[in-house]
Amino acid sequence: MNPQPDEDLQRRLQNLEAEIRSSSVVEPQTQEQEQRSQSGFASFNLQVERFKNMFNSLSTTKKLVVAGVSVLVGFAILQTVLKLVASVLSLALLAVLVYLGYKFFVSNSFQRKQ
């Protein structure tokens, strides 16, 4: 065996170990900084994780009940959003019709008088 490759491998191994140690020391600091900088999104993710843990701890029957209620609430929200969109479109159509009516009837009658 040649001692040169063994020494080279040992040096590389030590360098890798030093990099791993330095990255593990730096990692908790960056995690703390990320937790400080992300407040809203991080708290939302935390709430989602808590809900997942709570949901996974439920029995099968309770999971079905929660899933059913979630589907019903989801459909109710979807229905509300669709009604809101339909109302906005109806108001836009009404505004266009009122404008066209004004243009044709009121403007034409005003021009005839002059």
Backbone hydrogen bonds, N-H to C=O, Kabsch-Sander energy under -0.5 kcal/mol:
donor,donor_aa,acceptor,acceptor_aa,energy
6,D,2,N,-1.0
7,E,3,P,-2.2
8,D,4,Q,-2.3
9,L,5,P,-2.7
10,Q,6,D,-2.4
11,R,7,E,-2.4
12,R,8,D,-2.2
13,L,9,L,-2.6
14,Q,10,Q,-2.3
15,N,11,R,-2.2
16,L,12,R,-2.5
17,E,13,L,-2.4
18,A,14,Q,-2.3
19,E,15,N,-2.2
20,I,16,L,-2.5
21,R,17,E,-2.4
22,S,18,A,-2.4
23,S,19,E,-2.5
24,S,20,I,-2.1
25,V,21,R,-1.7
26,V,22,S,-1.9
27,E,23,S,-2.0
29,Q,25,V,-0.7
30,T,26,V,-1.9
31,Q,27,E,-2.2
32,E,28,P,-2.1
33,Q,29,Q,-2.1
34,E,30,T,-2.5
35,Q,31,Q,-2.3
36,R,32,E,-1.8
37,S,33,Q,-2.3
38,Q,34,E,-2.3
39,S,37,S,-0.9
43,S,39,S,-1.8
44,F,40,G,-1.9
45,N,41,F,-2.4
46,L,42,A,-2.3
47,Q,43,S,-2.3
48,V,44,F,-2.3
49,E,45,N,-2.4
50,R,46,L,-2.3
51,F,47,Q,-2.4
52,K,48,V,-2.5
53,N,49,E,-2.5
54,M,50,R,-2.6
55,F,51,F,-2.9
56,N,52,K,-2.7
57,S,53,N,-1.2
58,L,55,F,-1.2
63,K,59,S,-2.3
64,L,60,T,-2.1
65,V,61,T,-2.1
66,V,62,K,-2.6
67,A,63,K,-2.6
68,G,64,L,-2.5
69,V,65,V,-2.6
70,S,66,V,-2.4
71,V,67,A,-2.2
72,L,68,G,-2.3
73,V,69,V,-2.6
74,G,70,S,-2.4
75,F,71,V,-2.5
76,A,72,L,-2.2
77,I,73,V,-2.4
78,L,74,G,-2.5
79,Q,75,F,-2.7
80,T,76,A,-2.2
81,V,77,I,-2.4
82,L,78,L,-2.5
83,K,79,Q,-2.3
84,L,80,T,-2.2
85,V,81,V,-2.4
86,A,82,L,-2.5
87,S,83,K,-2.3
88,V,84,L,-2.3
89,L,85,V,-2.5
90,S,86,A,-2.3
91,L,87,S,-2.6
92,A,88,V,-2.2
93,L,89,L,-2.4
94,L,90,S,-2.6
95,A,91,L,-2.4
96,V,92,A,-2.1
97,L,93,L,-2.5
98,V,94,L,-2.7
99,Y,95,A,-2.3
100,L,96,V,-2.7
101,G,97,L,-2.6
102,Y,98,V,-2.5
103,K,99,Y,-2.7
104,F,100,L,-2.6
105,F,101,G,-2.6
106,V,101,G,-0.7
106,V,102,Y,-0.7
107,S,102,Y,-2.0
109,S,105,F,-1.8
110,F,106,V,-2.0
111,Q,107,S,-2.1
112,R,108,N,-2.0
113,K,109,S,-1.4
114,Q,110,F,-1.0
